[in-house]
Amino acid sequence: MKPLIRVPGQDVPALRAALAAALDGGPAVFPLAAADQAVAGVPDQVDERIALVVETSGSTARPKRVALAADALIAGAEASAAALEGHGRWLLALPGHYIAGAQVLVRSIVAGHEPEVLPDGPFTAEAFAHATMRIMRTRDARPRYTSLVPVQLARLVEAAAGDPDHDAARALGAYAAVLVGGQALPADTAERTAALGARIVRTYGSSETAGGCVYDGRSLPGVRVRVTDGQVELGGPALAAGYLDDPARTAAAFHEDAEGRWYRTGDLGMLGETGILRVTGRADDVIISGGVKVVLGEVERAVRAAAGFADAVVVRVADPVWGERPAVLAAAVDGRTDEASALATLAAAIDAAGLPTAARPTRIAFAASIPLLSSGKPDRRAAAALFA
């Protein structure tokens, strides 16, 4: 056994130093969301092989604490470099207590450099551009990378407003790859980013896989992907050891067979003939509406393709006739409040996507802004509560 130390995720120099020591066999690290975060049930010691414990939300209110070995973190960093243009110089734009932020630090440690770091506080296009300029002034010949969530990328695109000479656009174009993950990237944001000349790499993975392990639908070197009974499973050297002090949860999520060890992601998906993975939604976000199976992730994808609904969130609501139906929370663009017109627009989008009639949303609500978690992902519980 060895110590598990707590380090505030905002204290990037301390967190990077602690991670470097952990990768070299030192005490394991538990990054905190805030310096004064109250943590219950976390032991002071962990198994010798563990280097990092990341807390992540589960489908219930009880958090999951993912335990990752040093070998898994390094394997994830090496696989990422192999899929990109080699080890490079990173800009940390995500919180250090999330796996995507921690993995940027691990990649920087493996590459042997100090990452550039955005200042604490709300993400802004101006801060991103200034940080990028600081990297460029170093004249480091290595490729530049950063990792963002879709809401951050959308803010950069909005700031650039289609102008490739805008500071935000030039900053985006300065990176050999802008990794985008954490949730589905709206097609409109992807198209507008590409028009600015930036290279987006869509990533798929989780804390249980030491971060993104599938890039643009293709598995990274050493990563195994399969779909079993409609659910995506991932394998390879970057898998977590399990959940800290939670053997039941570990057994439910990880299993082993003749092909090796696997993580059940809880995501629905399909593999194309060329091996490209397409994630269609969450297994726990499937509703049965009038006897018809409806995947809310597919509904949300179709809804977001409709003009003015790029940030919409789809949730389930009870229906006295059909059992459950989809409902949509959308931004109130230009004071839009006409529910009947909006539902008609979304019905057309559902039909155009080839989804069943049961997938048509029956309720819609408008908000000044979509509720978000601190990670930038939509707060689906808060969105669903608006329909209660």
C-alpha positions, -999 to +999 in steps of 0.1 A: +000+000+000+011+036-005-003+071+004-031+088-015-026+125-014-052+152-021-041+181-044-064+209-056-070+206-093-066+244-098-030+243-084-016+231-117+022+232-107+015+212-076-008+187-094+018+182-122+046+177-097+024+152-078+015+133-110+051+131-121+060+116-088+031+092-089+040+080-124+075+073-110+061+052-082+054+079-056+022+086-037-010+083-056-029+115-064-066+125-058-072+159-076-098+180-058-124+201-075-117+229-050-091+234-023-118+231+004-137+202-011-151+179+015-143+143+006-159+114+024-150+077+021-117+082+004-089+062+020-055+075+029-038+046+013-043+027-020-028-003-038+008+001-048+001+002-085-024+031-084-011+065-095-043+086-099-079+085-085-104+106-105-139+113-092-166+112-118-204+113-117-223+081-122-259+075-133-269+079-096-260+106-071-232+085-057-199+094-074-175+070-089-138+071-080-118+056-108-084+042-099-058+043-126-023+027-126+007+046-138+011+021-167-025+028-178-019+066-178+014+064-197-001+039-222-029+064-229-004+092-234+018+072-257-012+060-278-024+095-282+010+107-294+012+078-318-022+087-333-013+124-337+020+139-348+041+126-319+046+141-285+041+178-285+035+210-265+001+212-247-022+239-236-043+229-205-077+244-209-097+219-188-099+214-150-072+192-136-096+172-115-112+158-147-095+130-166-092+151-197-073+177-178-052+153-158-043+134-190-030+167-206-007+169-176+004+133-180+010+138-217+031+169-209+051+149-183+057+121-208+067+146-234+091+163-209+078+198-209+057+222-188+022+228-203+008+263-209-022+268-186-052+290-190-058+313-160-083+302-134-119+314-140-144+313-168-132+301-202-129+330-227-117+333-263-094+361-253-076+340-226-073+311-250-058+333-277-033+349-253-022+315-239-017+302-275+004+332-283+026+325-253+032+290-267+040+303-301+065+328-288+086+299-273+094+288-309+091+252-298+093+232-330+071+204-316+035+201-327+010+220-305-021+204-290-050+213-268-081+195-255-115+212-252-151+203-246-177+214-272-190+244-253-155+258-252-150+253-289-184+269-296-173+300-277-142+303-298-161+299-330-187+325-319-159+349-310-143+345-344-177+350-362-164+335-394-133+358-396-102+337-401-080+366-391-097+369-357-074+362-327-096+332-317-095+317-352-057+322-355-053+305-321-073+275-332-054+272-364-021+272-344-027+237-331-017+205-350-049+190-334-077+203-312-090+173-293-128+177-286-146+152-263-168+148-233-200+149-253-212+149-289-199+178-310-228+197-328-224+194-366-228+232-369-199+239-346-177+213-364-184+229-398-177+264-386-145+253-369-133+236-401-142+267-421-117+286-399-090+262-408-087+244-375-081+206-372-106+190-349-101+155-336-132+140-320-123+119-290-142+092-272-133+076-239-138+081-202-120+081-169-122+043-170-100+043-202-076+070-190-093+095-212-099+095-250-089+062-266-109+064-299-101+093-322-125+102-350-141+068-346-108+049-348-092+031-318-058+043-307-029+018-310-033-010-286-070-002-279-096-029-286-132-019-295-162-042-299-200-039-297-217-066-276-255-067-276-255-032-289-232-019-261-197-005-267-169-023-249-133-011-248-101-030-239-064-024-239-035-013-216-051+021-206-080+005-187-085+016-151-079-009-123-115-004-112-134+018-088-119+027-055-132+005-026-162-005-047-158-041-059-195-045-069-193-016-092-160-027-106-173-062-113-204-047-131-183-025-153-151-046-160-149-082-171-124-106-187-127-132-214-104-150-238-097-118-257-086-099-226-100-074-201-130-052-211-148-021-199-186-019-205-191+017-214-228+019-210-229+035-245-248+022-275-230+020-307-221+002-339-189-006-358-189+000-395-172-023-421-141-002-419-139-004-381-152+031-375-171+033-342-203+053-341-218+060-307-256+064-308-265+071-272-265+058-237-279+024-228-298+040-199-312+066-222-334+043-242-371+047-238-400+025-249-427+048-264-459+030-274-439-002-277-412+014-299-376+017-288-363+052-290-326+062-283-326+097-269-290+102-281-302+097-317-331+121-311-308+147-297-285+144-327-314+150-351-328+179-330-294+196-329-292+194-367-323+217-369-315+254-373-314+272-339-312+240-318-275+233-318-273+233-280-306+216-273-309+188-247-333+159-250-347+142-219-374+117-212-408+127-198-437+105-187-467+102-211-501+089-199-507+072-233-473+062-247-454+056-214-425+079-222-417+105-249-388+128-257-388+164-245-365+192-255-349+220-236-337+247-260-321+281-258-346+310-262-331+324-293-344+359-302-372+355-276-385+324-293-414+310-273-438+295-300-439+259-288-462+246-316-439+260-343-408+247-326-423+212-322-433+211-359-397+220-368-383+193-347-408+167-360-396+175-395-360+170-383-368+137-367-385+125-399-356+137-420-332+116-398-352+085-405-363+080-369-397+066-359-427+088-352-424+079-315-391+098-315-408+131-321-406+154-291-440+161-275-429+189-251-404+217-253-392+244-229-370+274-235-343+288-212-321+318-213-292+293-212-288+255-211-278+244-175-242+231-176-220+210-152-186+224-143-171+202-170-191+220-196-215+191-203-252+197-202-267+192-167-294+166-178-308+162-144-315+200-141-329+199-176-353+171-168-364+188-136-379+216-157-404+191-170-414+176-137 
